[in-house]
Amino acid sequence: MLFTMFKKGIFCVLVLYVVANSQAQIIEAGKGPVTERVVTDTGSTGLPATFAPVVRYRGMNPRLVHPLGIHVNFGGVGLLGGSIDYFIKPYWDVEVGGGLNGAFMGSHYHFTGIRNIPWTVYAGSHVTYTYEGLWGLYFPGGFQMLQQYGLSFRFEVAVWLRQYKTPPGVINEVVLWGRLAFGYYF
């Protein structure tokens, strides 16, 4: 039973990978980083003003500018913990994390990730492991806001297929779960 659940989780990750790589990346004309020259005044020294380049990311996809993120999680597999994720493509990221009672790894497909907007709706699949030695599959779906300056907010609801220890033995159960995460992307 557990091996079958693990195979289904791997299959879901592979399906997300194929869908993510079949997407064409949309690049709009004139939407790249803009370098501007800004005049800096030297004050009353009488010296001529100097020009310094300033890079502004006007119209850039925040998932391209800041692909690596660190999160503090409330809820989810670890209950209270942290995670690291990386956007391989603007619409596909991989994540690994842990917390007080377990660890997880998996990926998310961001449906609006190719667009140059800060918010995206996503779905994914994770393989989970609790510190009691029990495995499971976690299927999140949610909303993520990633600002141009790197701050992030994530809310998700998930179906967690997990094993649960009881006095007579180990049973499998399906749990509706949630997670709230705050993070920063580099």
Secondary structure, 3 states (H helix, E strand, C coil): CHHHHHHHHHHHHHHHHHHHHHCCCCCCCCCCCEEEEEEECCHHHCCCCEEEEEEECCCCCHHHHCCEEEEEEEECCCCEEEEEEEEEECCEEEEEEEECCEEEEEEEEECCCCCCCCEEEEEEEEEEEECCCCEEEEEEEEEEEECCCCEEEEEEEEEEEEEEEECCEEEEEEEEEEEEEEEEEC
